[in-house]
Amino acid sequence: MDEFDWIQTYLAPLAGPEGLQLLDDAALYTPRGDQDLILTQDSLIEGIHFFKGEYGAGTANRLMTVNLSDLAAKGARPVGYLLSVAWPKHLKSADLQGWMQAFSKGLKTEQERFGFSLFGGDTVKTDGPMSISATFIGVVPSGTAVLRSGAQDGDDIWVTGTIGDAYLGLRLAQDTSSILKHNPTPEDLWVWEEAFRHPIPKLIFRKTLRRYATACADISDGLLSEAGHIAKASRKSLIVRLDDIPISSASMKWCVGKDNKAKRVELATAGDDYELLFTARPKNADHIQIGAAKLNLAVTRVGKVTEGQGVKCLGSDGKALILEKLGYSHN
Amino acid sequence: MDEFDWIQTYLAPLAGPEGLQLLDDAALYTPRGDQDLILTQDSLIEGIHFFKGEYGAGTANRLMTVNLSDLAAKGARPVGYLLSVAWPKHLKSADLQGWMQAFSKGLKTEQERFGFSLFGGDTVKTDGPMSISATFIGVVPSGTAVLRSGAQDGDDIWVTGTIGDAYLGLRLAQDTSSILKHNPTPEDLWVWEEAFRHPIPKLIFRKTLRRYATACADISDGLLSEAGHIAKASRKSLIVRLDDIPISSASMKWCVGKDNKAKRVELATAGDDYELLFTARPKNADHIQIGAAKLNLAVTRVGKVTEGQGVKCLGSDGKALILEKLGYSHN
């Protein structure tokens, strides 16, 4: 089975009409006159963004999630994507086929869950690790995209869900013993593992975001880091209250002890949450609460936007903490 | 200088308004109501698609060309692109900076030449070779895109430019002695090297293509291979006459000898030409000749579309040649 065969066997069934059966080298998309397009691209490298050899449905899910979460932050609905795969030369044909089968099944699951299709892409071989990349196309009604640059003085800062569970899920996968010494319950482990393995991009919140959010970013590299991105793009200062950052009861137990504050900071600067951080006028707080409640989505106010620049994180005493770094980066 | 710094230093100046100063994680593009979008994605891997360590303007040019050539084949005009870079971890910061400077200059040259801008993208580190990928967005007037699937029984098959010069340029770069034994003139070497190092995507031909071409593909992996793609997508047979495939006088000299036919086949199955192969109704032959002549572009008829499937390549005696393979693939 060569490259052409497996594209036709595994990927062509995932293509929408825009994908021209993957028999062309490009996709043809007819935009609606009343929508803007959101374009975003994110890549995953084996051994850095996913574990070595883990080529299956889980990695397909992660590739979709990192990209869909970017669309979610803009208030967009996904319509399609282009997929780029560089697979290691040394992979045997049978292994590659097994991988393609599992991977394409994972893609299909996400496509069906959120209603979008494959538009095209390309495949190449590499001497290096597996690398996969997707470019997503999303749509919003014209003029309604939520950008990072719209935060205003006096806005509330909000966050969806809870922060840090995915980080403890990653720790659990990398170094079980350091987590188990805190005696977590099976339910705690479940919370962390699910947050890490099956994060859900918050696409469902798009209508409320488009209506009330002045700025938004998805939390892929840490809450404080993303606050920094909004601060920079909006040319404002974001003040975050550490104690108000929502933490699950599982992770709260992990924070207990004399290094409680340091651990909360650790969660606020960790990656992979795929929750949304957004800003909104205080007068819209009730609308936001109601919009989220209808979707069974937790939202929490964690701070304020002010004139100035950068991010400040306040401790219980109201004083700004001195932080070494705001977020997570893959070294 | 960290990743964020060099994105802001070298890439942000290349961004159009759609790129939101590269301070957001996505691009915002407002489509016109009277255009269709063409989306295409192509990647280059160090050591496979470009020489090891050759990170500069030449590689930027190649990345742009492989993608722009796909747009050219659809009759599209480029408007923007997303760039994905995975750079080797082991690269020193100073080297990376030098590379970024040269690479971004190469991107700028192509942007200015064809009038498009950077929309966004992402950067990651890898344990493997440098990998770069671009997703291009092009536009055509609604309903005028030229696809691979439109070839009709009785159509002429046409090709732009000359075929195989880039292949001899690659051979020259890889194994000079095997080429020099044919005693090429300095001008011959120039033709081959230019064809390989600075191929020009045939975007300029888009209006004639949109008006008269029934199907089109760019010749990245060999003329006969691309004929095969049109044949498959159109569910027709493409008959190509080997002797009619246009060959430059430099490459013609290389073909001289008792293995003339084998060498012509070698050129017709080699990669990297970035010329266009297209089909059109015979009644439009004059229009095509005139359209090309106005642009100082050579076009040559090389065969016919018939009912059936696959590609046949006919020798001087009118008999179909038996070929091992139709095109070039990167192993």
Contacts between the chains, C-beta under 8 A, distances in Angstrom:
chain1	res1	chain2	res2	distance
A	3	B	329	7.8
A	18	B	39	7.9
A	20	B	147	6.3
A	20	B	148	7.7
A	20	B	149	6.9
A	20	B	233	7.6
A	21	B	233	7.6
A	23	B	148	6.2
A	23	B	149	6.7
A	23	B	229	7.2
A	23	B	232	6.1
A	23	B	233	4.1
A	24	B	147	5.7
A	24	B	148	4.8
A	24	B	149	7.1
A	24	B	233	6.4
A	25	B	40	6.2
A	25	B	70	4.8
A	25	B	73	6.9
A	25	B	148	7.6
A	25	B	217	6.9
A	25	B	218	7.2
A	25	B	229	7.8
A	26	B	38	5.0
A	26	B	39	6.3
A	26	B	40	4.0
A	26	B	70	5.3
A	26	B	71	7.1
A	26	B	73	7.6
A	26	B	74	5.5
A	26	B	76	7.9
A	26	B	138	7.9
A	27	B	38	7.1
A	27	B	39	4.3
A	27	B	40	7.2
A	28	B	36	5.9
A	28	B	37	7.5
A	28	B	38	6.2
A	28	B	74	7.7
A	28	B	145	5.3
A	28	B	147	7.2
A	29	B	36	6.8
A	29	B	37	4.5
A	29	B	38	7.9
A	29	B	39	6.1
A	30	B	36	5.1
A	30	B	37	7.5
A	30	B	142	6.9
A	31	B	31	3.6
A	31	B	33	7.9
A	31	B	35	7.7
A	31	B	36	7.7
A	31	B	37	6.1
A	33	B	31	7.9
A	33	B	33	3.6
A	35	B	31	7.7
A	36	B	28	5.9
A	36	B	29	6.9
A	36	B	30	5.1
A	36	B	31	7.8
A	37	B	28	7.5
A	37	B	29	4.5
A	37	B	30	7.5
A	37	B	31	6.1
A	37	B	37	7.9
A	38	B	26	5.0
A	38	B	27	7.1
A	38	B	28	6.2
A	38	B	29	7.9
A	39	B	18	7.9
A	39	B	26	6.3
A	39	B	27	4.4
A	39	B	29	6.2
A	39	B	82	6.1
A	39	B	119	5.8
A	39	B	120	6.5
A	39	B	135	7.7
A	39	B	137	7.2
A	40	B	25	6.2
A	40	B	26	4.0
A	40	B	27	7.2
A	40	B	82	7.8
A	40	B	120	6.9
A	41	B	82	4.4
A	41	B	84	5.5
A	41	B	120	6.6
A	41	B	121	5.2
A	41	B	122	5.4
A	41	B	135	6.2
A	42	B	122	5.4
A	43	B	84	5.3
A	43	B	86	6.3
A	43	B	122	5.8
A	43	B	124	5.2
A	43	B	133	7.7
A	44	B	124	7.9
A	45	B	86	5.9
A	45	B	124	5.6
A	45	B	125	7.3
A	45	B	126	4.8
A	45	B	127	7.6
A	45	B	128	7.7
A	47	B	127	5.8
A	48	B	124	6.9
A	48	B	125	6.5
A	48	B	126	6.9
A	48	B	127	7.4
A	49	B	124	7.3
A	70	B	25	4.8
A	70	B	26	5.3
A	71	B	26	7.1
A	73	B	25	6.9
A	73	B	26	7.7
A	74	B	26	5.5
A	74	B	28	7.7
A	76	B	26	7.9
A	82	B	39	6.1
A	82	B	40	7.8
A	82	B	41	4.4
A	82	B	135	5.7
A	84	B	41	5.5
A	84	B	43	5.3
A	84	B	84	7.6
A	84	B	133	5.2
A	86	B	43	6.4
A	86	B	45	5.9
A	86	B	131	5.9
A	119	B	39	5.8
A	120	B	39	6.5
A	120	B	40	6.9
A	120	B	41	6.6
A	121	B	41	5.2
A	122	B	41	5.4
A	122	B	42	5.3
A	122	B	43	5.8
A	122	B	133	7.9
A	124	B	43	5.3
A	124	B	44	7.9
A	124	B	45	5.5
A	124	B	48	6.9
A	124	B	49	7.3
A	124	B	330	6.9
A	125	B	45	7.4
A	125	B	48	6.5
A	125	B	330	6.4
A	125	B	331	7.5
A	126	B	45	4.8
A	126	B	48	6.9
A	126	B	128	5.9
A	126	B	129	6.6
A	126	B	131	6.6
A	127	B	45	7.6
A	127	B	47	5.8
A	127	B	48	7.4
A	127	B	128	6.4
A	127	B	129	5.7
A	128	B	45	7.7
A	128	B	126	5.9
A	128	B	127	6.4
A	128	B	128	1.5
A	128	B	129	5.1
A	128	B	131	7.3
A	129	B	126	6.6
A	129	B	127	5.7
A	129	B	128	5.1
A	131	B	86	5.9
A	131	B	126	6.6
A	131	B	128	7.3
A	131	B	131	5.7
A	133	B	43	7.7
A	133	B	84	5.2
A	133	B	122	8.0
A	133	B	133	5.7
A	135	B	39	7.7
A	135	B	41	6.3
A	135	B	82	5.7
A	135	B	135	4.0
A	137	B	39	7.2
A	138	B	26	7.9
A	142	B	30	6.9
A	145	B	28	5.3
A	147	B	20	6.4
A	147	B	24	5.7
A	147	B	28	7.2
A	148	B	20	7.7
A	148	B	23	6.2
A	148	B	24	4.8
A	148	B	25	7.6
A	149	B	20	7.0
A	149	B	23	6.7
A	149	B	24	7.1
A	217	B	25	6.9
A	218	B	25	7.3
A	229	B	23	7.2
A	229	B	25	7.8
A	232	B	23	6.1
A	233	B	20	7.6
A	233	B	21	7.6
A	233	B	23	4.1
A	233	B	24	6.4
A	329	B	3	7.8
A	330	B	124	7.0
A	330	B	125	6.4
A	331	B	125	7.6
